Amino acid sequence: MPRYRMTVEYDGRAYVGWQRQENGPSAQGAIEKAILSASGETVSIRGAGRTDSGVHAMGQVIHADLAKEWSPFKLQNALNAHLKLAGEAVSILDVTVASEFFDARFSALRRHYLYRIVSRRAPLALEAGKAWWVPKALDHEVMHAAAQILVGKHDFSTFRSAHCQANSPVRTLDRLDVTRNGELIEIRATAQSFLHNQIRSFAGTLKLAGEGKWTPEDVRAALEARDRKACGPVAPPEGLYFMQVDYPAVIIDRRKRTEENGDDDLS
């Protein structure tokens, strides 16, 4: 049975999240319906990470096992045709044939996320639903300095949802950079895995630093508190994008890899 690896983008506003759920449409469900329409096969696909309602993706990676052999080009075109016909806000960016040992979730080495803030007095028109509008001036340099306190291996209990199902709050954050281009402030985060709401919790806390309400040392104190009550407000989902997933050049048998600490990855 051939395995297909796909890169997917979607507008999170249309869905209750990545994962198939009973309470509304999901990006996963949209793709599985497209596969059924195109091939007649009922499959359960796996994604590299789960995203909450309203969170977007530009580089979600999935895999699907199909009984029929397809050329990647024809499979991509067929799925996109069915997704468009169904009015879904999902697009298949590429398709490749993958090793049987490739697993979109467990083979992942690093996941990359972007959080976008537009800092200006005027409300958003073109960017509405695609960025967090903050009508106050933000000092991105202070935000970046505060962000560096969070880089590294830490107990991130302060910055995870009370509903997080991960077995451990310890994660290694490889990157948390804050840059500015005019009105747009970008927060870029990289790690092997993230906790539920971790990046949105970072963004809300760093906003306080950018407003001058918190100092970088306040952010350090919040981290060291290991207490959810010490976190700043959780930023809204519309500013968050799942950007990219890194994989090893050679994929080992996924059965030899274990799920790290009950990885939640619902950022």
Phi, psi and omega in degrees: 000115182292146178251134181244131176259133183227146172253133191230144168237150177205156176268110186294345181295337184275353191226157176282359179143183177292311192285140176302130182219163181278341189266012178159177182288147180231159177295319177300313180298323179297317180290319179297323176294322179294321177297317178298317180294322184280326189240344185080005183258136174265115183231161172244114183270157178243135178254160181291334180196152177267147177233150180281170176303132178090347179275135184265167174221137173244348182209037173298139178244134180228166167225152180218138176259123181240145179289322182275142175275131179237150165284140181307321181298313182291323179294317178300312181296319181295315181294317179296324178296316181289324177296318179294318180298326180277356179074026182279151177263049183228142176224136175270112186279325176200159178223135173224156173279129185249161173297151177297341181271352179288132175229120186305325182270305190280342177276351186293135176267319182212148174240141183240129179236154176232134172242128186249129176237131172254115183256101178197163182286323184284138177299163181276139173246292180291329183264004181301129182082359182237000178200163177270119177276120176240109185278026178234156176289138179236137177267101184292335179291319175295320178300317180294317179300318178293324181297326183294337176295332184272346181289141179114190181268120183215165165275111185260035180305323180298328190251029175232151182298150175295342180265004181300133183259003180296145181289333182225142176275000183277127177219159174250113180268115184280328185207139171209091185251143177238122179230165181226140173223095184066237180280345187268125173249129181244132174247119182247128184235138178225134175196166175294320179207159181233158175273163180298123179070014185297312184290320178294329175291319175302311185299317180294323179289317180294330176300320178299321177293320179295331179278349183087006179282330176238152171261165173305327179291331174294322177295319177299318179296322178296317178300312184288342179292330182052044185219123182304328181294342181275354182283152171288179180297144178285126180293152181292157186289334189294345179272354188261136181228131172275110194266317192196155175229134177259139179231156176292155180296325179243123182270125177270170180303118184297340179289346178269353178262143180247153178291123184285108171056032179066044185318122180271305179050042174249076187274000000 
